[in-house]
Structure formats: C-alpha cells, structure tokens
C-alpha cells in the first residue's frame, strides 16, 4: 500500500473517531483515547525519519517524503477540539516540540527535518484557531524549534504573538530568538522591536546556554548580555519594555551630570575604596607586600594573595564562624577589591584603562551575580553607575568636551547596573562625556 494512501486512511480514521465535540465526560475520555491514532502515526513517521541512514543514496528523497507526510497530517487537523486533545496527550515523540499560546489560539509543532547537516533545518507548522476553524501556516523559514508562544495585546492594532525558538548554526554554535507575528489575512511578521525589527536573537555556545527571559504578560523582555562568555561571572540583562504599541529599551535617569571626574576624580574614592563602600576596620600586610588581610565591621575577612610570577590572584573570603574560606581564583588577572556593601563585593580585574572586567560577588549566595566591561565605576544608591567607551561608528552626536583632550579624546556612555534585581539589569542613562583614550 502506498504512503499517501496510508496517510489518507489515518486522517479519515482520525476525523471519524474525533469529530464529535459535545460528548459527556465518559465519552470525552473515549474520544481522547481514540485520538492517539494520530499521535502514534506522527510518532512512527518521526521514528522512521530518525532511523534513516545519512549515507543511504536515497536519504534526501526519503527524508523529504517523511517530512511531507508529517506536514500533511498536521495540516489536515481541522477542528479545535481535535487540536485540543492532541495537545493534551503525554505520548508525543520527544523529537516533536509543542508550543502553545497562552490563550491556546495558536499551537506550533517543530521537528528536525534532518536535511541541514550540522546546521539543523527545523520544520514548523503553526495551527491557528479562528471562528472554530483551523488555519495552518508553515514557519520553515525561521528554522527554529519553537518552545513558547506569548500573547501581546496592543491598544490600536491586532494582537501580537511572540514565537520563542532555539536554533543551531553549527555543532557548537546555538541561538535563541523571538519573532513577532500578527494573524490578519495570514500570518505576518510585525516590526515591534527597536530599529523596526520583527525579531531579536542572542547567540551562545555549546554547554553555556543563555536565553531571553519574557514576563508572563510579555510586557518585559530581558536580553542576556554575557560579556565574558567563557567565565562563570554572572550575566547582566538589558530590558525591553512594551509601551502599548512597540518595545522600547528601558532607561534609567540620574539627577546629576557626569564627566570624567565623576569616575576618576578623588571624590569617587575613600581610602582607596569607592565612595560609599564599607571601609575595613583592620588591614594586615604580609611580608611579601603582595598579600594582605582585610577585616570588616561585620566580621567578614578577605585575604588577598597575588603571585606576580604566575599573574594569579586568590581572594579568600571567611565569614564569622566559618571554618573554611571561599576561594575565588583569578588566573592571568590582578584582582582589586574596589568596594564592599553588605554581602556584595565589587572586584575589578586587570585589563586596559577603558576595558576591564567588573565582577559583583554575593557572599551569602557564594556566587557571581553580574559582570560587565567598564572604563569607570561609581556606587550610586543601591546600584552602580558604569562608564563604557563608545565605538567610533556609534558616536552619533558627539558630547561637548569641557577639557581639551586633543588627539587623545575618547567618548563614553553611562549605564546604571541594578545588580540587586532578580535579573541584574543594565540600563542606559542617556548621559555621555569626554575623556582620555587609551
């Protein structure tokens, strides 16, 4: 018997068994059980697709046929009740990813077509419920495995669906993406992200996944910024906020003007620590002059050891009544403790004057909670004001320079790092200033 005939029989049987939507409770249970026929059919096709030998000369032809068969079965789903039962089963094949909108009006099925080699080509079918009818749309061009769907309601236009998906560029390179669509005479992309974009993407490497965080109502999107992807130094997030029509980057205002002296001037430091830091009540220097121990008012002890030959720093943190210290090693870095505020340590690592890592460490959690590249730091309330150089091609309108730096002029932008937030966020202040370049 030919495959097309088998598929038609499966679809006919499925419609026959699942067509009634107004059954009583016992009948509903029976209907759900019978609908497993469809699930089993797709599971079989996916299994056969997965079992294909890639060295088989007919691999491409057979893979294309299996993908067409799966697509055809999904596109033949024509009743919302059938679709609802399909999404309730716990017997879906692991290779079939299911994403369901919060209002259940859209369901997306994704699977690996096996036609992309090390760069998987993902096929996706979206089924949209409209006036008790099902519309189907292909999302193959996205080539992402859709995992979540968010509903976003706008004040004057059609509601938006955000499709969240995972994709793969190579054996070790991956990405997460968000795509915005409306359903109006078809499924259409909509430009609601900054710079008139319909999608945003963040990349990551094998074993170090990072992802967007989307609030339940999709009013906020936290975009991960991993400045140092090969270290476990914590993430920061930039934030997109929905204004009723589009997403805008969330900013933070400060009530004073900033300049180079705000970060590098003597008023920003107190006894070698950032203004606003707790000051050690005792400092013990060791004979080698590269090691010392700090004792703070809350009995926290921090031992600083630097080996200039190995260019390695060890920070040993001992809380009151602890028997063994927490050791923070920094290979190829000189680490300087810039500040301590309660359980938070602010550590700057060696780099250049305009690019060096700032790490925020939580003593209580015993983990890094944020890391960021910086050219200047200032404690500000319960946050940190951070300066970063502006790339020449991104300067736009240059800030007015009070001092004359001549050929050594560099331009800096400023951000607020809210390191105490659930997701440490970094927000531009809109203020820029001039200073010396490296």
C-alpha positions as a Markdown table, in Angstrom:
| # | Residue | x | y | z |
|---|---|---|---|---|
| 1 | Unk | 0.0 | 0.0 | 0.0 |
| 2 | Unk | 1.4 | 3.4 | -0.9 |
| 3 | Unk | 2.3 | 6.0 | 1.8 |
| 4 | Unk | -0.1 | 8.7 | 0.5 |
| 5 | Unk | -3.0 | 6.1 | 0.8 |
| 6 | Unk | -1.9 | 5.2 | 4.3 |
| 7 | Unk | -1.9 | 8.9 | 5.4 |
| 8 | Unk | -5.3 | 9.4 | 3.9 |
| 9 | Unk | -6.6 | 6.4 | 5.8 |
| 10 | Unk | -5.1 | 7.7 | 9.1 |
| 11 | Unk | -6.6 | 11.1 | 8.5 |
| 12 | Unk | -10.0 | 9.6 | 7.7 |
| 13 | Unk | -9.9 | 7.4 | 10.8 |
| 14 | Unk | -8.9 | 10.3 | 12.9 |
| 15 | Unk | -11.7 | 12.5 | 11.8 |
| 16 | Unk | -14.2 | 9.7 | 12.2 |
| 17 | Unk | -13.1 | 9.0 | 15.7 |
| 18 | Unk | -12.7 | 12.6 | 16.9 |
| 19 | Unk | -15.4 | 14.6 | 15.1 |
| 20 | Unk | -17.9 | 14.9 | 18.0 |
| 21 | Unk | -17.1 | 17.8 | 20.4 |
| 22 | Unk | -20.2 | 17.6 | 22.7 |
| 23 | Unk | -19.8 | 14.2 | 24.4 |
| 24 | Unk | -20.3 | 13.7 | 28.1 |
| 25 | Unk | -17.4 | 13.1 | 30.4 |
| 26 | Unk | -17.1 | 9.4 | 29.8 |
| 27 | Unk | -17.4 | 9.8 | 26.0 |
| 28 | Unk | -14.8 | 12.6 | 26.1 |
| 29 | Unk | -12.3 | 10.1 | 27.7 |
| 30 | Unk | -13.0 | 7.6 | 24.9 |
| 31 | Unk | -12.6 | 10.3 | 22.3 |
| 32 | Unk | -9.2 | 11.3 | 23.7 |
| 33 | Unk | -8.0 | 7.7 | 23.7 |
| 34 | Unk | -9.0 | 7.2 | 20.1 |
| 35 | Unk | -7.2 | 10.3 | 19.0 |
| 36 | Unk | -4.0 | 8.6 | 20.0 |
| 37 | Unk | -4.1 | 7.2 | 16.5 |
| 38 | Unk | -2.9 | 10.5 | 15.1 |
| 39 | Unk | -0.2 | 10.8 | 17.7 |
| 40 | Unk | 1.0 | 7.3 | 17.0 |
| 41 | Unk | 1.1 | 8.0 | 13.3 |
| 42 | Unk | 3.3 | 11.0 | 13.6 |
| 43 | Unk | 5.5 | 9.2 | 16.2 |
| 44 | Unk | 6.0 | 6.4 | 13.7 |
| 45 | Unk | 7.0 | 8.8 | 10.9 |
| 46 | Unk | 9.4 | 10.7 | 13.2 |
| 47 | Unk | 11.0 | 7.5 | 14.2 |
| 48 | Unk | 11.4 | 6.4 | 10.6 |
| 49 | Unk | 12.9 | 9.8 | 9.8 |
| 50 | Unk | 15.3 | 9.5 | 12.6 |
| 51 | Unk | 16.3 | 6.0 | 11.6 |
| 52 | Unk | 17.3 | 6.9 | 8.1 |
| 53 | Unk | 21.0 | 6.3 | 7.3 |
| 54 | Unk | 22.5 | 9.5 | 6.1 |
| 55 | Unk | 24.9 | 7.6 | 3.8 |
| 56 | Unk | 22.0 | 6.0 | 2.0 |
| 57 | Unk | 21.9 | 7.3 | -1.6 |
| 58 | Unk | 18.1 | 7.7 | -1.2 |
| 59 | Unk | 18.4 | 9.6 | 2.1 |
| 60 | Unk | 17.3 | 13.0 | 0.8 |
| 61 | Unk | 14.4 | 11.6 | -1.2 |
| 62 | Unk | 13.2 | 9.5 | 1.7 |
| 63 | Unk | 13.7 | 12.3 | 4.3 |
| 64 | Unk | 11.7 | 14.7 | 2.1 |
| 65 | Unk | 8.9 | 12.2 | 1.9 |
| 66 | Unk | 8.7 | 11.7 | 5.6 |
| 67 | Unk | 8.7 | 15.4 | 6.2 |
| 68 | Unk | 5.9 | 15.9 | 3.7 |
| 69 | Unk | 3.9 | 13.1 | 5.3 |
| 70 | Unk | 4.2 | 14.7 | 8.8 |
| 71 | Unk | 3.3 | 18.1 | 7.5 |
| 72 | Unk | 0.3 | 16.8 | 5.6 |
| 73 | Unk | -1.1 | 15.1 | 8.7 |
| 74 | Unk | -0.7 | 18.2 | 10.8 |
| 75 | Unk | -2.3 | 20.4 | 8.2 |
| 76 | Unk | -5.3 | 18.1 | 8.0 |
| 77 | Unk | -6.3 | 18.9 | 11.6 |
| 78 | Unk | -9.5 | 20.9 | 11.1 |
| 79 | Unk | -11.3 | 21.0 | 14.4 |
| 80 | Unk | -10.3 | 23.0 | 17.6 |
| 81 | Unk | -11.4 | 20.0 | 19.7 |
| 82 | Unk | -9.2 | 17.7 | 17.8 |
| 83 | Unk | -6.3 | 20.1 | 18.3 |
| 84 | Unk | -7.1 | 20.4 | 22.0 |
| 85 | Unk | -7.0 | 16.7 | 22.5 |
| 86 | Unk | -3.7 | 16.4 | 20.5 |
| 87 | Unk | -2.0 | 19.0 | 22.8 |
| 88 | Unk | -3.2 | 17.2 | 26.0 |
| 89 | Unk | -1.5 | 13.9 | 25.3 |
| 90 | Unk | 1.7 | 12.9 | 27.1 |
| 91 | Unk | 2.7 | 10.5 | 24.4 |
| 92 | Unk | 4.1 | 12.9 | 21.8 |
| 93 | Unk | 7.5 | 11.9 | 20.4 |
| 94 | Unk | 10.4 | 13.7 | 22.1 |
| 95 | Unk | 11.7 | 14.9 | 18.7 |
| 96 | Unk | 8.4 | 16.8 | 18.2 |
| 97 | Unk | 8.4 | 20.1 | 20.1 |
| 98 | Unk | 5.0 | 21.6 | 21.0 |
| 99 | Unk | 4.4 | 25.3 | 21.8 |
| 100 | Unk | 1.0 | 26.5 | 22.9 |
| 101 | Unk | -0.1 | 30.2 | 23.1 |
| 102 | Unk | -1.3 | 31.4 | 26.5 |
| 103 | Unk | -4.8 | 31.8 | 25.0 |
| 104 | Unk | -4.5 | 28.4 | 23.2 |
| 105 | Unk | -5.4 | 30.1 | 19.9 |
| 106 | Unk | -2.1 | 29.0 | 18.3 |
| 107 | Unk | -0.2 | 25.8 | 18.5 |
| 108 | Unk | 3.2 | 25.2 | 16.8 |
| 109 | Unk | 4.8 | 21.8 | 16.1 |
| 110 | Unk | 8.5 | 21.7 | 15.3 |
| 111 | Unk | 10.9 | 18.9 | 14.4 |
| 112 | Unk | 14.3 | 18.4 | 12.8 |
| 113 | Unk | 13.9 | 17.6 | 9.1 |
| 114 | Unk | 17.4 | 16.1 | 9.1 |
| 115 | Unk | 18.2 | 17.9 | 5.9 |
| 116 | Unk | 20.5 | 20.5 | 7.3 |
| 117 | Unk | 23.6 | 18.5 | 8.4 |
| 118 | Unk | 25.4 | 20.1 | 11.3 |
| 119 | Unk | 23.2 | 23.2 | 10.8 |
| 120 | Unk | 19.8 | 21.6 | 11.5 |
| 121 | Unk | 16.9 | 22.6 | 9.3 |
| 122 | Unk | 13.9 | 22.8 | 11.6 |
| 123 | Unk | 10.4 | 22.5 | 10.2 |
| 124 | Unk | 7.5 | 24.1 | 12.0 |
| 125 | Unk | 3.7 | 24.1 | 11.4 |
| 126 | Unk | 1.5 | 26.7 | 13.2 |
| 127 | Unk | -2.2 | 25.8 | 13.6 |
| 128 | Unk | -4.4 | 28.9 | 14.4 |
| 129 | Unk | -7.9 | 28.6 | 15.7 |
| 130 | Unk | -10.2 | 31.2 | 14.1 |
| 131 | Unk | -14.0 | 31.0 | 14.4 |
| 132 | Unk | -14.0 | 27.3 | 15.3 |
| 133 | Unk | -11.8 | 26.6 | 12.2 |
| 134 | Unk | -8.2 | 25.7 | 12.0 |
| 135 | Unk | -5.7 | 27.6 | 9.7 |
| 136 | Unk | -2.3 | 26.2 | 9.1 |
| 137 | Unk | 0.9 | 28.1 | 8.4 |
| 138 | Unk | 4.4 | 27.0 | 7.6 |
| 139 | Unk | 7.2 | 28.5 | 9.7 |
| 140 | Unk | 10.1 | 26.7 | 8.0 |
| 141 | Unk | 11.9 | 29.9 | 7.1 |
| 142 | Unk | 12.5 | 30.6 | 10.8 |
| 143 | Unk | 14.4 | 27.2 | 11.1 |
| 144 | Unk | 14.0 | 27.3 | 14.9 |
| 145 | Unk | 12.4 | 24.8 | 17.3 |
| 146 | Unk | 9.6 | 26.9 | 18.8 |
| 147 | Unk | 9.3 | 26.4 | 22.5 |
| 148 | Unk | 7.0 | 29.1 | 23.8 |
| 149 | Unk | 4.3 | 31.5 | 22.5 |
| 150 | Unk | 3.4 | 34.7 | 24.2 |
| 151 | Unk | 0.3 | 36.9 | 23.7 |
| 152 | Unk | 0.8 | 40.6 | 23.4 |
| 153 | Unk | -2.2 | 42.9 | 23.3 |
| 154 | Unk | -1.9 | 46.3 | 21.6 |
| 155 | Unk | -4.1 | 49.3 | 22.1 |
| 156 | Unk | -5.0 | 50.1 | 18.5 |
| 157 | Unk | -3.9 | 47.2 | 16.4 |
| 158 | Unk | -4.1 | 43.4 | 16.0 |
| 159 | Unk | -2.7 | 41.4 | 18.9 |
| 160 | Unk | 0.8 | 40.1 | 18.5 |
| 161 | Unk | 2.1 | 36.6 | 19.0 |
| 162 | Unk | 5.8 | 36.2 | 20.1 |
| 163 | Unk | 7.3 | 32.9 | 19.0 |
| 164 | Unk | 10.3 | 32.0 | 21.1 |
| 165 | Unk | 12.6 | 29.4 | 19.5 |
| 166 | Unk | 16.0 | 27.7 | 19.6 |
| 167 | Unk | 18.3 | 27.3 | 16.6 |
| 168 | Unk | 21.6 | 25.9 | 15.7 |
| 169 | Unk | 24.4 | 27.4 | 13.5 |
| 170 | Unk | 26.9 | 24.6 | 13.8 |
| 171 | Unk | 27.9 | 21.7 | 16.1 |
| 172 | Unk | 28.8 | 24.2 | 18.9 |
| 173 | Unk | 27.0 | 27.4 | 18.0 |
| 174 | Unk | 23.4 | 28.0 | 19.0 |
| 175 | Unk | 21.0 | 30.9 | 19.3 |
| 176 | Unk | 17.7 | 31.8 | 20.9 |
| 177 | Unk | 15.3 | 34.1 | 19.1 |
| 178 | Unk | 12.0 | 35.9 | 19.5 |
| 179 | Unk | 9.8 | 36.5 | 16.4 |
| 180 | Unk | 6.7 | 38.8 | 16.3 |
| 181 | Unk | 3.7 | 37.9 | 14.2 |
| 182 | Unk | 0.1 | 39.0 | 13.8 |
| 183 | Unk | -2.7 | 37.0 | 12.3 |
| 184 | Unk | -4.5 | 39.2 | 9.8 |
| 185 | Unk | -5.2 | 37.7 | 6.3 |
| 186 | Unk | -2.5 | 35.2 | 7.1 |
| 187 | Unk | 0.5 | 35.0 | 9.4 |
| 188 | Unk | 2.6 | 38.2 | 9.0 |
| 189 | Unk | 5.8 | 39.5 | 10.6 |
| 190 | Unk | 5.4 | 42.7 | 12.6 |
| 191 | Unk | 8.1 | 45.2 | 13.4 |
| 192 | Unk | 7.7 | 45.9 | 17.1 |
| 193 | Unk | 11.3 | 45.6 | 18.3 |
| 194 | Unk | 13.8 | 48.5 | 18.3 |
| 195 | Unk | 15.1 | 49.7 | 14.9 |
| 196 | Unk | 12.0 | 48.4 | 13.2 |
| 197 | Unk | 12.9 | 44.8 | 13.6 |
| 198 | Unk | 10.4 | 41.9 | 13.7 |
| 199 | Unk | 12.8 | 39.6 | 15.6 |
| 200 | Unk | 15.7 | 39.6 | 18.1 |
| 201 | Unk | 18.4 | 37.0 | 18.6 |
| 202 | Unk | 21.1 | 36.1 | 21.2 |
| 203 | Unk | 23.9 | 33.6 | 20.5 |
| 204 | Unk | 25.6 | 31.1 | 22.8 |
| 205 | Unk | 28.0 | 28.2 | 22.6 |
| 206 | Unk | 27.6 | 24.5 | 23.5 |
| 207 | Unk | 27.4 | 23.9 | 27.2 |
| 208 | Unk | 26.9 | 27.6 | 28.0 |
| 209 | Unk | 23.3 | 28.3 | 27.2 |
| 210 | Unk | 21.8 | 31.8 | 27.7 |
| 211 | Unk | 18.3 | 32.8 | 26.8 |
| 212 | Unk | 15.7 | 35.6 | 26.8 |
| 213 | Unk | 13.5 | 35.9 | 29.9 |
| 214 | Unk | 10.0 | 37.0 | 29.0 |
| 215 | Unk | 7.5 | 38.1 | 31.6 |
| 216 | Unk | 4.2 | 36.3 | 31.7 |
| 217 | Unk | 2.3 | 39.1 | 30.0 |
| 218 | Unk | 5.2 | 39.8 | 27.7 |
| 219 | Unk | 5.4 | 43.4 | 28.8 |
| 220 | Unk | 9.1 | 43.0 | 29.6 |
| 221 | Unk | 11.9 | 41.1 | 27.8 |
| 222 | Unk | 15.2 | 40.6 | 29.5 |
| 223 | Unk | 18.0 | 40.2 | 26.9 |
| 224 | Unk | 21.2 | 38.5 | 28.2 |
| 225 | Unk | 24.5 | 40.3 | 27.8 |
| 226 | Unk | 27.3 | 37.9 | 28.6 |
| 227 | Unk | 30.4 | 40.0 | 28.2 |
| 228 | Unk | 32.7 | 37.2 | 29.3 |
| 229 | Unk | 31.1 | 34.0 | 27.9 |
| 230 | Unk | 33.9 | 31.6 | 28.9 |
| 231 | Unk | 33.8 | 32.5 | 32.6 |
| 232 | Unk | 31.0 | 31.9 | 35.2 |
| 233 | Unk | 31.0 | 35.5 | 36.3 |
| 234 | Unk | 27.3 | 36.1 | 36.1 |
| 235 | Unk | 25.0 | 37.8 | 33.5 |
| 236 | Unk | 23.6 | 41.2 | 33.0 |
| 237 | Unk | 20.4 | 41.9 | 31.1 |
| 238 | Unk | 19.2 | 44.8 | 29.1 |
| 239 | Unk | 15.4 | 45.3 | 29.2 |
| 240 | Unk | 12.8 | 45.9 | 26.5 |
| 241 | Unk | 9.5 | 47.3 | 27.8 |
| 242 | Unk | 6.3 | 47.3 | 25.9 |
| 243 | Unk | 4.6 | 50.7 | 25.6 |
| 244 | Unk | 1.3 | 49.6 | 24.2 |
| 245 | Unk | 2.4 | 49.5 | 20.6 |
| 246 | Unk | 6.1 | 48.6 | 20.4 |
| 247 | Unk | 9.1 | 47.6 | 22.5 |
| 248 | Unk | 11.5 | 50.3 | 23.7 |
| 249 | Unk | 14.8 | 49.9 | 25.6 |
| 250 | Unk | 14.3 | 50.6 | 29.2 |
| 251 | Unk | 16.4 | 53.5 | 30.5 |
| 252 | Unk | 17.3 | 54.9 | 33.9 |
| 253 | Unk | 17.7 | 58.6 | 34.8 |
| 254 | Unk | 20.2 | 60.1 | 37.2 |
| 255 | Unk | 19.8 | 63.5 | 38.8 |
| 256 | Unk | 23.3 | 64.9 | 38.3 |
| 257 | Unk | 25.6 | 65.5 | 35.3 |
| 258 | Unk | 28.5 | 63.1 | 34.8 |
| 259 | Unk | 32.0 | 63.7 | 33.5 |
| 260 | Unk | 35.4 | 62.0 | 33.7 |
| 261 | Unk | 36.0 | 63.2 | 37.3 |
| 262 | Unk | 32.8 | 61.5 | 38.4 |
| 263 | Unk | 34.6 | 58.2 | 38.0 |
| 264 | Unk | 38.3 | 59.0 | 38.2 |
| 265 | Unk | 38.4 | 62.1 | 40.5 |
| 266 | Unk | 39.4 | 62.0 | 44.1 |
| 267 | Unk | 35.8 | 62.4 | 45.3 |
| 268 | Unk | 34.9 | 59.0 | 44.0 |
| 269 | Unk | 37.4 | 57.2 | 46.4 |
| 270 | Unk | 37.7 | 57.0 | 50.1 |
| 271 | Unk | 40.9 | 55.4 | 51.5 |
| 272 | Unk | 41.4 | 53.5 | 48.2 |
| 273 | Unk | 37.8 | 52.2 | 48.1 |
| 274 | Unk | 34.9 | 53.6 | 46.1 |
| 275 | Unk | 32.9 | 56.3 | 47.8 |
| 276 | Unk | 30.0 | 54.5 | 49.6 |
| 277 | Unk | 32.0 | 51.4 | 50.3 |
| 278 | Unk | 32.4 | 49.9 | 53.8 |
| 279 | Unk | 36.0 | 50.5 | 55.0 |
| 280 | Unk | 38.0 | 47.7 | 56.6 |
| 281 | Unk | 38.5 | 48.2 | 60.4 |
| 282 | Unk | 41.8 | 46.4 | 60.1 |
| 283 | Unk | 44.3 | 45.7 | 57.4 |
| 284 | Unk | 47.3 | 43.3 | 57.9 |
| 285 | Unk | 50.0 | 43.4 | 55.3 |
| 286 | Unk | 52.2 | 40.3 | 54.8 |
| 287 | Unk | 55.9 | 40.5 | 54.4 |
| 288 | Unk | 55.9 | 39.8 | 50.6 |
| 289 | Unk | 53.9 | 43.0 | 50.2 |
| 290 | Unk | 51.6 | 41.3 | 47.6 |
| 291 | Unk | 49.3 | 39.7 | 50.2 |
| 292 | Unk | 47.2 | 41.3 | 52.9 |
| 293 | Unk | 44.1 | 40.5 | 55.0 |
| 294 | Unk | 41.1 | 42.8 | 55.4 |
| 295 | Unk | 38.7 | 42.7 | 58.3 |
| 296 | Unk | 35.3 | 44.4 | 58.1 |
| 297 | Unk | 32.9 | 45.5 | 60.8 |
| 298 | Unk | 30.5 | 42.6 | 60.1 |
| 299 | Unk | 33.5 | 40.2 | 60.8 |
| 300 | Unk | 33.9 | 39.3 | 57.2 |
| 301 | Unk | 37.6 | 38.6 | 56.5 |
| 302 | Unk | 39.1 | 38.8 | 53.0 |
| 303 | Unk | 42.6 | 37.6 | 52.3 |
| 304 | Unk | 44.2 | 38.9 | 49.1 |
| 305 | Unk | 47.1 | 37.0 | 47.6 |
| 306 | Unk | 48.8 | 37.9 | 44.4 |
| 307 | Unk | 51.6 | 35.9 | 42.7 |
| 308 | Unk | 53.3 | 38.3 | 40.2 |
| 309 | Unk | 55.3 | 35.4 | 38.6 |
| 310 | Unk | 52.1 | 33.5 | 37.8 |
| 311 | Unk | 50.0 | 36.6 | 37.4 |
| 312 | Unk | 47.4 | 35.0 | 39.6 |
| 313 | Unk | 45.2 | 36.4 | 42.4 |
| 314 | Unk | 43.4 | 34.5 | 45.1 |
| 315 | Unk | 40.7 | 36.1 | 47.2 |
| 316 | Unk | 39.8 | 34.0 | 50.3 |
| 317 | Unk | 36.6 | 35.0 | 52.0 |
| 318 | Unk | 35.8 | 33.9 | 55.5 |
| 319 | Unk | 32.5 | 34.7 | 57.3 |
| 320 | Unk | 32.1 | 34.7 | 61.0 |
| 321 | Unk | 32.1 | 31.1 | 62.5 |
| 322 | Unk | 33.1 | 29.6 | 59.1 |
| 323 | Unk | 35.9 | 27.0 | 59.3 |
| 324 | Unk | 37.0 | 27.1 | 55.7 |
| 325 | Unk | 37.2 | 30.1 | 53.4 |
| 326 | Unk | 35.5 | 30.5 | 50.0 |
| 327 | Unk | 38.3 | 30.9 | 47.5 |
| 328 | Unk | 38.0 | 33.0 | 44.3 |
| 329 | Unk | 40.9 | 32.3 | 41.9 |
| 330 | Unk | 41.7 | 34.7 | 39.1 |
| 331 | Unk | 44.2 | 33.3 | 36.6 |
| 332 | Unk | 46.1 | 35.8 | 34.5 |
| 333 | Unk | 44.4 | 38.7 | 36.3 |
| 334 | Unk | 45.3 | 41.1 | 39.1 |
| 335 | Unk | 42.1 | 41.4 | 41.2 |
| 336 | Unk | 41.4 | 44.6 | 43.2 |
| 337 | Unk | 38.6 | 44.8 | 45.7 |
| 338 | Unk | 37.0 | 48.2 | 44.9 |
| 339 | Unk | 34.1 | 48.1 | 47.4 |
| 340 | Unk | 32.1 | 46.1 | 49.8 |
| 341 | Unk | 28.4 | 46.8 | 50.6 |
| 342 | Unk | 26.8 | 44.3 | 53.0 |
| 343 | Unk | 27.2 | 40.9 | 51.3 |
| 344 | Unk | 28.2 | 42.3 | 47.9 |
| 345 | Unk | 31.9 | 42.6 | 46.8 |
| 346 | Unk | 32.9 | 44.7 | 43.8 |
| 347 | Unk | 36.1 | 43.3 | 42.2 |
| 348 | Unk | 37.9 | 44.9 | 39.3 |
| 349 | Unk | 40.3 | 42.8 | 37.2 |
| 350 | Unk | 43.3 | 44.0 | 35.4 |
| 351 | Unk | 42.8 | 45.0 | 31.8 |
| 352 | Unk | 43.1 | 48.3 | 30.0 |
| 353 | Unk | 42.1 | 51.7 | 31.3 |
| 354 | Unk | 38.9 | 51.6 | 29.1 |
| 355 | Unk | 38.2 | 47.9 | 29.1 |
| 356 | Unk | 38.5 | 45.8 | 32.3 |
| 357 | Unk | 36.0 | 43.5 | 34.0 |
| 358 | Unk | 33.9 | 44.5 | 37.0 |
| 359 | Unk | 32.6 | 41.5 | 38.9 |
| 360 | Unk | 29.8 | 41.6 | 41.6 |
| 361 | Unk | 30.0 | 38.7 | 44.0 |
| 362 | Unk | 27.3 | 37.8 | 46.5 |
| 363 | Unk | 29.0 | 36.4 | 49.7 |
| 364 | Unk | 25.7 | 35.0 | 51.0 |
| 365 | Unk | 24.9 | 33.1 | 47.8 |
| 366 | Unk | 28.5 | 32.3 | 47.2 |
| 367 | Unk | 28.2 | 33.2 | 43.5 |
| 368 | Unk | 28.9 | 35.9 | 41.0 |
| 369 | Unk | 25.7 | 37.7 | 40.2 |
| 370 | Unk | 26.9 | 40.1 | 37.5 |
| 371 | Unk | 29.9 | 41.0 | 35.3 |
| 372 | Unk | 30.4 | 43.9 | 32.9 |
| 373 | Unk | 33.2 | 45.6 | 31.0 |
| 374 | Unk | 33.8 | 49.1 | 32.3 |
| 375 | Unk | 36.0 | 52.2 | 32.0 |
| 376 | Unk | 34.7 | 53.7 | 35.2 |
| 377 | Unk | 32.6 | 52.8 | 38.2 |
| 378 | Unk | 30.7 | 54.8 | 40.8 |
| 379 | Unk | 28.5 | 53.5 | 43.5 |
| 380 | Unk | 25.0 | 55.0 | 43.2 |
| 381 | Unk | 22.3 | 54.3 | 45.8 |
| 382 | Unk | 21.8 | 50.5 | 45.6 |
| 383 | Unk | 23.1 | 50.3 | 42.1 |
| 384 | Unk | 26.4 | 51.0 | 40.2 |
| 385 | Unk | 27.0 | 53.7 | 37.6 |
| 386 | Unk | 29.2 | 52.3 | 34.9 |
| 387 | Unk | 31.0 | 54.1 | 32.1 |
| 388 | Unk | 31.9 | 52.4 | 28.8 |
| 389 | Unk | 33.7 | 53.7 | 25.7 |
| 390 | Unk | 31.6 | 54.5 | 22.6 |
| 391 | Unk | 32.8 | 52.8 | 19.4 |
| 392 | Unk | 33.7 | 55.4 | 16.8 |
| 393 | Unk | 31.0 | 54.3 | 14.4 |
| 394 | Unk | 28.3 | 54.5 | 17.1 |
| 395 | Unk | 29.1 | 58.0 | 18.5 |
| 396 | Unk | 26.4 | 59.9 | 16.5 |
| 397 | Unk | 26.2 | 63.4 | 18.0 |
| 398 | Unk | 29.4 | 63.9 | 20.0 |
| 399 | Unk | 29.1 | 65.3 | 23.5 |
| 400 | Unk | 30.6 | 68.7 | 24.2 |
| 401 | Unk | 34.1 | 68.4 | 25.8 |
| 402 | Unk | 34.8 | 70.9 | 28.6 |
| 403 | Unk | 38.5 | 69.9 | 28.7 |
| 404 | Unk | 40.7 | 69.8 | 25.7 |
| 405 | Unk | 42.0 | 66.2 | 25.2 |
| 406 | Unk | 43.2 | 66.9 | 21.6 |
| 407 | Unk | 44.0 | 63.7 | 19.7 |
| 408 | Unk | 43.5 | 61.7 | 22.9 |
| 409 | Unk | 39.8 | 62.4 | 23.1 |
| 410 | Unk | 37.6 | 59.5 | 23.7 |
| 411 | Unk | 33.8 | 59.4 | 24.3 |
| 412 | Unk | 32.0 | 57.5 | 26.9 |
| 413 | Unk | 28.4 | 56.5 | 27.6 |
| 414 | Unk | 27.0 | 55.7 | 31.0 |
| 415 | Unk | 24.7 | 52.9 | 32.4 |
| 416 | Unk | 23.0 | 52.0 | 35.6 |
| 417 | Unk | 23.7 | 48.4 | 36.8 |
| 418 | Unk | 20.9 | 47.3 | 39.1 |
| 419 | Unk | 22.8 | 44.3 | 40.5 |
| 420 | Unk | 20.3 | 43.5 | 43.3 |
| 421 | Unk | 17.4 | 42.8 | 40.9 |
| 422 | Unk | 16.2 | 39.3 | 40.3 |
| 423 | Unk | 17.8 | 39.6 | 36.8 |
| 424 | Unk | 20.7 | 42.1 | 37.2 |
| 425 | Unk | 19.8 | 44.8 | 34.6 |
| 426 | Unk | 21.9 | 47.4 | 32.9 |
| 427 | Unk | 20.1 | 50.5 | 31.6 |
| 428 | Unk | 21.5 | 53.5 | 29.6 |
| 429 | Unk | 21.2 | 56.9 | 31.4 |
| 430 | Unk | 21.4 | 58.9 | 28.2 |
| 431 | Unk | 24.4 | 60.8 | 29.5 |
| 432 | Unk | 27.7 | 60.8 | 27.7 |
| 433 | Unk | 31.1 | 62.5 | 28.4 |
| 434 | Unk | 34.6 | 63.1 | 27.1 |
| 435 | Unk | 37.8 | 61.7 | 28.5 |
| 436 | Unk | 41.3 | 60.4 | 27.5 |
| 437 | Unk | 41.6 | 57.5 | 25.2 |
| 438 | Unk | 43.9 | 54.6 | 26.0 |
